[in-house]
Amino acid sequence: MAPFDNNGYTAVFGGQNRAPAQIDYVRYDYSTNLHLEWPFLAEDGAYVCPAKIDLNPSAAGLLVYLPDASIASVGQDVLIRNVGAYPAAVCDHDGGSVLYIDSGLQWLMWITDDQSVPGVWARVQFGAGVSNAVAGALAGYGLRANNVNKLDQDLYSVQLTGAYQLKFSDRAKVIENTGGTVTHTFDPVSPTDQSQLANGWFVYEKNAGTGTVTLQPSTGVTIDGAANKVLQPGESCIIFSDGTKLITIGYGRALSSSTSGVSMPLNTYTSPYSLTTSQVLAQVQNWTGALSSNMVLDFSGSVGYWMVWNNTTGPYTVTARVSSADTGAPPPASDPTGPVTPCVVPQGNYSILRSDGTNMHVAFTATQGTVTAIYTTPGETTGGPPPTGITSTGTIGLADTTVIPGTYGAPGAQGPPAVGSKVPVMQIDQKGRAVAGTTFYTLGTTANFNIGTVSGTIPLNTQSSVAQLLGYADDPAIPGVISPMSGGVPCGTMLNFGLVWAPPGWIFCVGSIGKTGSGASNRANQDCRDLFCGIYLSFADAQCPVSGGRTGNTSTTALADFNAGKVISLPDMRGRTMVGLDNLGSTLGIAAAGRVTNAQAAPNGNTMGAVGGLQQTTATIPQMAIGVNIEGGYTTGAQSVHVYGNTGNDNSTKFGGIVGSGDVLHGDHQHYFDGGFWTDGQNLSTHGAWTVYNNAGYATGTFCTMEPFLMTNVIIKL
């Protein structure tokens, strides 16, 4: 190649340009990169940029740098021809790609903007048989031209510490948060408008900061079907637009992270207390202190899991919530009007808390690391010996698993199966919850685990007999019961009970019942459903009234009234005993006994819930033999009495009198005796002790009508 002092454009003496001043041509044969300078500034040894240049690179990939555009003027041009066998790459003064010249081609370039050192160069190809695109001219967002006139993908990284609005010009950029908690909002999306986030627009998001990054689409636009998406520290994703919504792919979550712990003296905080950023980031928390009141902890709206130990003392609770808007977990679908459930961490317990950004939940609570229940999967069919049976990390296969006669679960080596072997059965209700205690089922024939209503099968818990009879759907809020066919007690059973509290599954037979929130005086809970409906259909409203009245007398109306929050009165067993219906068995064609009827007792003996009987009664003279104050037994001699009555000629008594022998009353007329009379040595027979008599001569008295008794509680089965 020819340096400046050999290019023929300078005078022999002085080194100045010779006339004509316009420098026309130079050829460079080069094996290293060339940095061109304008001839009017070139010094000895420089490579000048004349009006016309022939390039002959010795290898591919060599670069030719154009002169500083800021010291020339717009319109300054140069024609470059590649006379070599290898392509020639031309770039601006700072290395930005301008064009790529294949062998045998020539390009004219000129400056259109001289306000910067690299400037802006326009170009046009000369004498080409076909058109060749210029990579630099084609490069858009996310693309760049390389030094061989090719387009490369360009991942341009932008580091941010605050909020940011993503636009169409951010296409293919890497947006990296290096600050704290921030929000990145997005321009509107569009199927075709390239000035918005059109179909195919994409961006990379990486959270390298210490707080969360909320990705917030424009109004009415979703991201992954949600109103927004939150990236935790260390997470990243690619967000792209399909023209109507934003979608993420490649959601990267940190596989490992450092876990920090914190001890929090709750007795030094004022409730409600908002956790600091460092406390929220601490996934292991030890709550301590002697509490003097209930404590509420706000987790600053964060999403995540925390392992906490409520190591406080004092008769007060600690409630964890996402924020002040978190009033508790919503009620289950089975009881949509039920109360919300605050996230209370039991004192002395280890708990795992889970926040979804709206509500805080206790995901797991235990006082020690012991498994107390194993839950099965619906339709689980795996079973048999390990590894498909019960393992330390597996499940129990129960569904449709046939039991082969034999000895199961016994310690030591297993012997051959034999009829009469016993298998331990862990009792669970239909919700999968373990029931305390273990029973044993004697094998003799094959039995099916999940059937508890057929003779010869293992008894498992089921719905109440009322729910089965009325065809009610299984309610997850109602505990299962043992089938009466397997020894369980049916719903509605009434018993005398010798303790002062009702056992689980029973309530005292008094007051009213209804669903949760119904205001029933005895029990307001969803588990009252079956007893409510059973009494509803067995007792008339006169005996067991329903608040607001009954809408009908069917299983459907009974369930509807229960779900509507009505309450029903239980049979009032205060101070009462139970008597069998007089027409008991009438549905079997057995006639009424006639022992308890309207003629003999106050109630109708054929009516469920009818009441009758008295603690005591008042007797009158026709019911007694004498109405004077004599202490019973026999007496003789003079008696002091007041008698007012009628007597017949035969000395017989009318409307009472004295029963005995002797001339006491005689004649068919009325006598009034005020003094005494003489029995003439005859014994006087008296009956009872009487102190009251009236002007008509009728003496009366009160006596107990109850048999000997013992007072107990009366309970009824839910």
C-alpha positions in Angstrom: 0.0 0.0 0.0 1.1 3.6 -0.6 1.4 5.9 2.4 0.9 9.7 2.2 4.5 10.5 1.4 4.4 8.2 -1.6 1.0 9.0 -3.1 2.1 11.6 -5.7 0.0 14.4 -4.3 2.7 16.4 -2.5 5.4 18.7 -3.9 9.0 17.5 -3.7 9.9 20.4 -1.5 7.7 21.5 1.4 5.2 18.6 1.4 2.3 20.8 0.2 -0.4 19.6 -2.3 0.5 20.1 -5.9 -2.0 21.6 -8.3 -4.6 20.5 -9.0 -5.6 20.5 -5.3 -8.3 17.9 -5.8 -6.9 14.5 -4.9 -8.3 11.9 -7.2 -7.1 8.3 -6.7 -5.1 5.9 -4.5 -4.9 2.1 -4.3 -4.3 0.3 -1.1 -3.0 -3.3 -0.9 -3.4 -4.0 2.9 -3.2 -6.9 5.4 -4.2 -4.9 8.5 -7.1 -2.5 9.2 -6.8 0.9 7.6 -7.7 4.3 9.2 -8.2 6.9 6.5 -7.7 10.7 6.9 -8.6 13.6 4.8 -5.7 14.7 2.5 -5.7 18.2 3.7 -4.9 17.1 7.3 -2.8 14.0 6.5 0.7 13.8 7.8 3.6 11.7 6.5 2.8 8.0 6.8 -1.0 8.5 6.9 -3.5 6.8 4.7 -5.4 9.5 2.8 -9.0 9.3 1.6 -9.0 10.7 -2.0 -12.0 10.9 -4.3 -11.4 7.4 -5.6 -9.9 4.4 -3.9 -9.1 0.8 -5.0 -9.0 -1.7 -2.1 -7.2 -5.0 -2.3 -7.5 -6.8 1.1 -5.3 -9.8 1.7 -7.9 -11.6 3.8 -11.6 -11.4 4.8 -12.6 -9.4 7.9 -10.2 -6.5 7.4 -11.8 -3.1 8.2 -11.4 0.3 6.5 -12.3 3.2 8.8 -13.6 6.4 7.1 -12.2 9.8 8.2 -13.7 12.1 10.8 -16.9 13.5 9.3 -17.0 16.4 11.7 -14.0 18.2 10.1 -15.4 17.8 6.6 -18.6 19.2 5.1 -21.8 17.5 3.9 -21.5 16.3 0.3 -17.9 15.2 0.7 -17.7 11.9 -1.1 -15.5 9.0 -2.0 -15.8 6.2 -4.6 -14.4 2.9 -3.4 -13.9 -0.2 -5.6 -12.9 -3.6 -4.4 -10.3 -5.0 -6.8 -9.2 -7.8 -4.5 -10.4 -11.4 -4.1 -11.8 -10.9 -0.5 -14.7 -8.7 0.6 -13.9 -5.3 2.0 -15.7 -4.0 5.1 -16.1 -0.2 5.4 -17.1 1.5 8.7 -17.3 5.0 10.0 -14.6 6.7 12.1 -15.9 5.0 15.4 -16.3 1.5 13.9 -20.0 1.7 13.0 -20.8 -0.4 10.0 -21.4 1.6 6.7 -21.2 -1.0 3.9 -19.8 -4.3 2.8 -18.2 -4.4 -0.6 -17.9 -7.8 -2.4 -15.1 -8.4 -4.8 -15.5 -6.5 -8.1 -18.1 -4.0 -6.8 -17.8 -0.3 -6.3 -19.8 2.1 -4.1 -20.1 5.9 -3.9 -20.4 7.3 -0.4 -21.0 10.9 0.8 -21.6 12.7 4.1 -25.2 13.8 4.8 -24.6 14.8 8.5 -21.3 16.2 9.8 -22.4 17.0 13.3 -20.5 14.1 14.9 -17.2 12.3 14.4 -18.7 9.2 12.8 -21.2 11.3 10.8 -24.0 9.9 8.6 -22.9 8.4 5.3 -25.2 7.9 2.3 -24.2 5.3 -0.4 -25.1 4.0 -3.8 -23.7 1.1 -5.8 -22.1 1.7 -9.1 -22.0 -0.7 -12.1 -23.7 -3.7 -10.4 -25.5 -6.3 -12.4 -27.8 -7.0 -9.4 -28.7 -5.1 -6.2 -27.0 -5.9 -2.9 -28.6 -4.8 0.3 -26.7 -2.8 2.9 -26.9 -4.4 6.3 -26.6 -1.1 8.1 -29.5 0.3 6.3 -31.7 -2.7 7.1 -30.9 -3.0 10.8 -33.8 -2.1 13.0 -34.6 -2.6 16.7 -32.9 -5.7 17.9 -30.6 -6.0 14.8 -27.2 -4.6 13.9 -24.9 -4.9 10.9 -21.6 -6.7 11.3 -18.3 -5.9 9.6 -19.1 -8.3 6.7 -22.4 -6.6 5.8 -24.6 -9.2 7.6 -27.3 -8.7 10.2 -26.8 -9.9 13.7 -29.3 -10.1 16.6 -28.6 -7.3 19.0 -29.5 -7.7 22.7 -29.0 -4.2 24.0 -29.0 -4.1 27.8 -30.5 -1.3 29.8 -30.0 -1.1 33.6 -32.7 0.7 35.6 -33.2 1.5 39.2 -36.7 3.1 39.1 -40.0 2.9 37.3 -40.0 2.6 33.5 -42.5 2.8 30.6 -41.7 0.3 27.9 -42.3 1.5 24.3 -42.1 0.0 20.8 -38.5 1.3 20.6 -37.6 -1.1 23.5 -38.1 -4.1 21.2 -35.5 -6.8 21.8 -33.8 -4.9 24.7 -32.8 -6.5 28.0 -34.4 -4.4 30.7 -32.6 -5.1 34.0 -33.8 -3.8 37.3 -30.9 -3.1 39.7 -32.9 -1.1 42.3 -35.5 -2.0 44.8 -39.3 -2.5 44.4 -40.4 -0.9 41.1 -43.1 -1.1 38.4 -42.5 -1.4 34.7 -45.5 -0.3 32.7 -46.2 -1.1 29.0 -47.5 0.9 26.1 -50.8 -0.2 24.6 -50.7 -3.3 22.3 -51.9 -3.4 18.7 -52.3 -6.1 16.0 -50.7 -3.9 13.4 -49.7 -0.4 14.6 -45.9 -0.5 14.8 -45.8 2.6 16.9 -47.4 0.5 19.7 -46.6 -2.9 21.0 -47.6 -4.7 17.8 -47.9 -8.4 17.2 -44.4 -9.8 17.5 -42.9 -7.1 19.8 -40.9 -8.6 22.6 -38.5 -7.6 25.4 -36.4 -9.3 28.0 -37.0 -8.5 31.7 -34.6 -9.4 34.5 -34.9 -8.6 38.2 -31.4 -8.2 39.5 -32.5 -5.9 42.3 -33.5 -6.3 45.9 -37.2 -5.8 45.6 -40.0 -7.0 43.3 -40.7 -5.8 39.7 -44.4 -5.5 38.8 -45.0 -5.9 35.1 -48.1 -3.7 34.5 -49.8 -3.8 31.1 -51.9 -0.9 29.9 -55.6 -0.6 30.8 -57.6 -3.6 29.6 -54.6 -5.7 28.6 -53.6 -8.8 30.5 -50.3 -10.6 31.0 -50.5 -14.4 31.2 -54.2 -13.9 31.7 -53.8 -11.7 34.8 -53.9 -8.0 35.5 -50.1 -8.0 36.2 -47.1 -10.2 36.9 -44.6 -9.8 39.7 -41.0 -10.9 39.3 -39.2 -11.7 42.6 -35.5 -10.9 42.9 -33.4 -13.2 40.7 -36.3 -14.0 38.3 -36.5 -13.2 34.6 -38.7 -13.8 31.6 -39.4 -12.8 27.9 -42.5 -10.8 27.4 -44.0 -10.6 23.9 -47.2 -9.2 22.4 -49.6 -11.1 20.2 -51.4 -7.9 19.3 -54.1 -8.3 21.9 -52.3 -9.3 25.1 -48.9 -9.8 26.7 -47.5 -13.3 27.2 -44.4 -14.5 29.0 -42.2 -17.4 28.1 -39.0 -18.8 29.7 -40.1 -17.7 33.2 -36.9 -18.2 35.1 -37.0 -18.6 38.8 -34.0 -18.8 41.2 -33.3 -22.5 41.9 -31.4 -21.6 45.1 -31.4 -18.6 47.3 -29.9 -17.6 50.6 -32.3 -17.9 53.5 -32.1 -15.4 56.3 -33.7 -15.5 59.7 -34.8 -12.8 62.1 -36.0 -12.7 65.8 -38.9 -10.4 66.3 -39.7 -9.3 69.9 -43.5 -8.7 69.4 -43.9 -7.3 72.9 -42.0 -4.2 71.7 -44.2 -3.5 68.7 -47.6 -1.7 68.5 -50.4 -3.6 66.8 -50.9 -3.6 63.9 -47.2 -3.7 63.0 -45.9 -3.5 59.4 -42.8 -5.6 58.9 -39.7 -3.9 57.6 -38.1 -4.8 54.3 -35.4 -6.9 56.0 -38.0 -8.7 58.1 -40.2 -9.5 55.1 -37.1 -10.9 53.3 -36.3 -13.1 56.3 -38.0 -16.4 55.5 -37.3 -17.9 59.0 -38.9 -15.8 61.7 -38.9 -16.3 65.5 -41.7 -14.4 67.2 -40.9 -13.8 70.9 -42.0 -11.7 73.9 -44.7 -11.7 76.6 -47.7 -10.3 74.9 -50.0 -7.9 76.7 -52.6 -7.7 73.9 -53.5 -9.4 70.6 -50.9 -8.7 67.8 -51.5 -8.2 64.1 -48.5 -8.4 61.7 -48.7 -6.8 58.2 -46.4 -8.4 55.5 -46.4 -5.3 53.3 -48.4 -6.8 50.5 -45.7 -9.4 49.7 -46.1 -12.7 48.0 -44.2 -15.7 49.3 -43.7 -18.3 52.1 -42.4 -17.8 55.6 -41.5 -20.3 58.3 -42.4 -18.9 61.6 -42.3 -20.0 65.3 -44.8 -18.3 67.6 -42.6 -18.4 70.7 -44.6 -15.7 72.5 -46.2 -16.1 75.9 -49.4 -14.7 77.4 -53.1 -15.4 76.6 -53.1 -13.5 73.4 -53.1 -14.3 69.6 -50.8 -13.4 66.8 -52.5 -12.8 63.4 -50.5 -12.6 60.1 -52.0 -10.8 57.2 -50.8 -9.5 53.7 -52.0 -5.9 54.4 -54.7 -4.0 56.1 -57.1 -5.1 53.3 -56.6 -8.7 54.3 -59.5 -9.4 56.6 -59.1 -13.2 56.4 -59.5 -16.1 54.1 -62.9 -16.2 52.3 -65.5 -18.8 53.4 -65.6 -22.1 51.5 -67.8 -22.5 48.4 -70.1 -24.8 50.5 -70.9 -21.9 52.8 -70.4 -18.7 50.8 -72.1 -16.6 53.6 -69.9 -18.0 56.3 -67.3 -15.9 58.2 -63.8 -15.2 56.9 -61.0 -16.9 58.6 -58.1 -14.7 59.9 -54.6 -16.3 59.7 -53.9 -16.9 63.4 -50.7 -18.7 64.2 -51.2 -20.9 67.3 -48.9 -20.1 70.2 -46.0 -22.5 70.6 -46.4 -23.9 67.1 -44.2 -23.9 64.0 -46.1 -22.8 60.9 -45.5 -22.2 57.3 -47.4 -19.0 56.1 -48.4 -18.6 52.4 -49.3 -15.2 50.9 -50.9 -14.9 47.4 -50.8 -11.2 47.5 -54.4 -10.9 48.7 -54.8 -13.2 51.7 -52.5 -14.9 54.2 -53.0 -18.6 54.9 -51.4 -21.1 57.3 -50.1 -23.7 54.9 -48.9 -26.1 57.6 -48.8 -26.0 61.4 -47.2 -28.5 63.8 -45.7 -28.6 67.3 -43.2 -31.3 66.3 -42.2 -33.1 63.1 -44.5 -36.1 63.3 -46.9 -37.1 60.5 -50.3 -37.5 62.0 -52.3 -38.1 58.9 -51.7 -39.5 55.4 -54.0 -38.2 52.6 -54.9 -40.2 49.5 -55.6 -39.1 46.0 -59.1 -39.7 44.5 -58.9 -42.6 42.1 -55.5 -43.7 43.5 -55.1 -47.3 42.4 -51.4 -48.0 43.3 -50.9 -50.5 46.1 -49.1 -53.6 47.0 -45.7 -54.1 48.6 -43.0 -51.4 48.4 -42.1 -49.5 46.4 -45.7 -49.1 45.1 -47.3 -49.4 48.6 -46.8 -47.1 51.6 -43.3 -45.5 51.6 -41.7 -42.6 53.5 -42.5 -40.3 50.7 -45.3 -42.1 48.9 -49.1 -42.4 49.3 -51.6 -45.1 50.2 -53.4 -46.7 47.4 -57.0 -47.3 48.5 -59.4 -47.0 45.6 -60.8 -50.4 44.4 -57.9 -52.3 46.1 -59.0 -55.9 46.8 -57.8 -57.3 50.2 -56.5 -60.8 50.0 -57.0 -62.9 53.2 -53.9 -62.8 55.2 -51.9 -61.1 57.9 -51.0 -57.5 57.2 -49.1 -54.9 59.1 -47.9 -57.4 61.8 -44.4 -57.0 63.1 -41.8 -59.5 61.9 -41.9 -61.8 58.9 -45.2 -62.2 57.1 -46.7 -65.6 57.3 -48.9 -67.3 54.6 -52.4 -65.8 54.2 -55.0 -67.4 56.3 -58.7 -67.0 57.0 -59.3 -65.2 60.3 -56.2 -63.0 60.0 -56.7 -59.5 61.2 -55.7 -56.3 59.4 -55.5 -52.9 61.1 -57.8 -50.3 59.7 -57.1 -46.6 60.1 -60.5 -45.0 60.2 -61.0 -41.9 58.0 -64.0 -39.9 57.1 -65.1 -39.3 53.5 -63.1 -36.1 53.5 -59.9 -38.0 54.0 -59.4 -36.9 57.6 -58.1 -39.4 60.1 -60.3 -40.5 63.0 -58.6 -41.3 66.3 -58.1 -45.0 67.0 -57.4 -48.2 65.0 -59.8 -51.0 64.5 -59.1 -54.5 63.2 -61.0 -56.2 60.4 -61.1 -60.0 60.3 -60.4 -61.3 56.9 -62.4 -64.3 55.6 -63.4 -63.2 52.2 -62.1 -60.6 49.8 -63.2 -57.1 50.9 -63.1 -53.8 49.2 -61.5 -50.8 51.0 -63.9 -48.1 49.8 -67.3 -49.8 50.5 -68.7 -49.5 54.0 -72.3 -50.3 53.5 -72.1 -54.0 52.5 -71.9 -56.9 54.9 -68.4 -58.4 54.9 -66.6 -55.2 53.9 -64.3 -52.9 55.9 -66.5 -50.2 57.6 -65.4 -46.7 56.6 -67.0 -43.4 57.4 -69.8 -42.1 55.2 -72.6 -39.5 55.2 -75.3 -39.6 57.8 -78.3 -41.9 57.3 -80.5 -38.8 56.9 -78.4 -37.4 54.1 -78.3 -40.8 52.4 -82.1 -41.3 52.8 -82.9 -37.8 51.5 -80.3 -38.0 48.7 -78.3 -34.9 49.8 -75.0 -34.3 48.1 -71.8 -34.7 50.2 -70.9 -31.5 51.9 -67.2 -31.0 52.6 -68.1 -28.9 55.7 -70.0 -31.8 57.4 -67.8 -34.5 59.1 -68.4 -38.1 58.0 -69.9 -40.6 60.4 -69.7 -44.3 60.8 -72.5 -46.1 59.0 -75.2 -47.5 61.4 -74.7 -50.8 59.6 -71.1 -50.8 60.9 -72.0 -49.8 64.5 -72.4 -46.1 64.1 -75.2 -44.1 65.8 -77.8 -42.7 63.4 -78.6 -39.0 63.2 -81.4 -37.9 65.5 -80.8 -40.5 68.2 -81.8 -39.1 71.7 -80.1 -40.4 74.9 -79.9 -39.7 78.6 -76.3 -38.6 79.2 -74.6 -38.5 82.6 -72.0 -35.7 81.9 -72.3 -32.0 81.9 -71.0 -31.5 78.4 -72.1 -33.1 75.1 -69.7 -35.5 73.3 -68.4 -34.6 69.8 -71.1 -35.1 67.2 -73.9 -34.6 69.8 -75.7 -31.6 71.2 -78.1 -31.0 74.1 -81.7 -31.5 73.1 -83.0 -28.0 73.7 -83.0 -24.7 71.9 -82.7 -24.2 68.1 -80.2 -25.2 65.4 -79.3 -23.8 62.0 -76.4 -23.1 59.6 -73.4 -21.0 60.3 -74.5 -17.4 60.8 -78.2 -18.3 61.4 -78.2 -17.1 65.0 -79.5 -20.5 66.3 -79.5 -20.6 70.2 -78.0 -24.1 70.5 -75.7 -24.6 67.5 -75.2 -22.6 64.3 -73.0 -24.7 62.0 -73.1 -26.4 58.7 -72.9 -29.8 60.4 -76.5 -29.2 61.7 -77.9 -29.7 58.2 -78.9 -33.3 58.4 -80.5 -33.1 61.9 -82.3 -29.9 60.8 -83.8 -31.6 57.8 -84.6 -34.8 59.7 -86.6 -32.9 62.4 -88.1 -30.7 59.8 -89.7 -33.8 58.1 -90.5 -35.7 61.3 -92.1 -33.1 63.6 -94.9 -30.6 62.8 -94.4 -26.9 63.1 -96.6 -26.9 66.2 -94.1 -29.1 68.0 -90.8 -27.9 66.4 -91.4 -24.5 64.8 -89.2 -23.1 62.0 -88.3 -19.4 62.1 -90.3 -17.6 59.4 -92.4 -20.7 58.8 -91.9 -23.7 56.6 -92.0 -23.3 52.8 -93.2 -26.9 52.4 -92.8 -30.4 53.8 -90.3 -32.1 51.4 -86.6 -32.9 51.5 -86.1 -30.1 48.9 -87.9 -27.4 51.0 -86.2 -28.6 54.2 -82.7 -28.1 52.6 -83.8 -24.8 51.1 -85.0 -23.5 54.4 -81.7 -24.6 56.1 -79.6 -22.9 53.4 -81.7 -19.8 53.7 -80.5 -19.4 57.3 -83.7 -20.4 59.1 -83.6 -22.1 62.5 -85.7 -25.0 63.8 -86.5 -25.7 67.5 -85.4 -29.0 68.9 -87.7 -31.2 71.0 -87.6 -29.5 74.4 -86.4 -32.2 76.8 -86.1 -30.0 79.9 -87.8 -31.8 82.8 -89.3 -34.5 80.5 -89.1 -38.2 79.8 -89.7 -39.9 76.5 -92.8 -42.1 75.8 -93.2 -44.3 72.7 -95.9 -43.2 70.2 -99.2 -45.0 71.0 -99.5 -45.9 67.3 -95.9 -47.0 67.0 -95.6 -49.4 64.1 -98.7 -48.1 62.3 -96.7 -48.0 59.1 -96.3 -51.8 59.5 -100.1 -52.3 60.0 -99.9 -52.6 63.8 -102.9 -51.1 65.6 -102.5 -48.4 68.2 -102.1 -49.6 71.8 -104.7 -47.2 73.3 -102.5 -46.5 76.4 -101.9 -42.8 75.8 -105.0 -41.2 74.3 -106.9 -37.9 74.5 -109.3 -39.4 77.0 -106.6 -40.4 79.5 -103.9 -37.7 78.9 -103.5 -34.2 77.7 -101.5 -34.9 74.5 -102.4 -36.9 71.4 -100.4 -40.0 71.8 -100.2 -40.5 68.1 -98.4 -37.1 67.4 -94.5 -36.9 67.3 -93.4 -34.2 69.8 -96.7 -34.0 71.7 -96.2 -33.2 75.4 -98.2 -34.0 78.5 -98.1 -35.0 82.2 -97.9 -32.9 85.4 -95.4 -32.6 88.2 -98.2 -32.4 90.8 -102.1 -32.1 90.9 -104.8 -30.8 93.2 -107.4 -33.4 94.5 -111.0 -32.6 95.5 -113.5 -34.3 97.8 -115.0 -36.7 95.2 -111.4 -38.0 94.8 -110.9 -38.5 98.6 -112.7 -40.1 101.5 -112.5 -37.4 104.2 -111.7 -33.7 104.3 -110.8 -33.1 108.0 -107.5 -32.5 109.6 -106.7 -35.9 111.1 -103.1 -37.3 110.8 -104.2 -40.7 109.4 -104.7 -44.1 111.0 -107.4 -45.0 113.4 -108.8 -42.9 116.4 -111.6 -43.1 119.0 -113.2 -40.7 121.3 -114.2 -37.1 121.0 -113.0 -35.3 117.8 -113.0 -31.6 117.1 -114.1 -31.1 113.5 -115.9 -28.7 111.2 -118.3 -30.6 108.9 -120.8 -29.1 106.5 -122.7 -31.6 104.3 -125.8 -33.4 103.5 -126.7 -36.8 104.9 -129.5 -39.3 104.1 -131.8 -41.2 106.3 -129.5 -44.2 106.1 -126.7 -42.2 107.6 -124.8 -42.4 104.3 -122.4 -39.5 103.4 -123.0 -37.1 100.5 -120.1 -35.2 98.9 -117.7 -36.6 101.5 -117.8 -36.8 105.2 -116.6 -39.1 107.9 -116.2 -42.8 107.1 -116.7 -45.0 110.1 -119.2 -46.7 112.4 -121.4 -45.0 115.0 -124.2 -42.5 115.0 -122.3 -39.6 113.5 -124.6 -38.2 110.8 -128.2 -39.1 110.3 -131.4 -38.0 108.7 -132.2 -36.7 105.2 -131.4 -33.1 106.0 -128.4 -30.7 106.5 -126.3 -30.5 109.6 -123.6 -28.0 110.6 -121.4 -29.3 113.3 -119.1 -26.9 115.1 -117.6 -28.6 118.1 -117.2 -32.3 118.4 -118.7 -35.7 118.1 -118.4 -39.0 119.8 -117.5 -42.2 117.9 -119.0 -44.4 120.6 -115.8 -46.4 120.9 -115.7 -47.2 117.1 -112.6 -46.8 115.1 -112.6 -43.8 112.7 -110.9 -44.6 109.4 -109.0 -41.6 108.0 -107.3 -41.2 104.6 -104.5 -38.6 104.2 -103.8 -35.3 105.9 -106.0 -32.3 104.9 -106.0 -28.7 106.0 -108.2 -26.8 103.5 -111.9 -26.9 103.2 -114.4 -24.5 101.6 -117.8 -23.0 102.3 -119.5 -25.7 100.1 -118.0 -28.4 102.3 -115.4 -29.6 99.7 -112.0 -30.2 101.2 -109.0 -30.1 98.7 -105.3 -30.9 98.6 -102.1 -31.2 96.4 -100.0 -34.3 95.8 -97.0 -35.4 93.5 -97.8 -37.4 90.4 -94.2 -38.3 89.4 -92.6 -41.7 89.9 -89.1 -41.8 91.6 -86.6 -40.1 89.2 -83.0 -39.1 88.6 -82.1 -35.9 86.6 -79.6 -36.2 83.7 -78.8 -34.4 80.5 -80.5 -35.4 77.3 -78.4 -35.3 74.1 -79.3 -35.8 70.4 -77.0 -37.0 67.6 -76.1 -34.6 64.7 
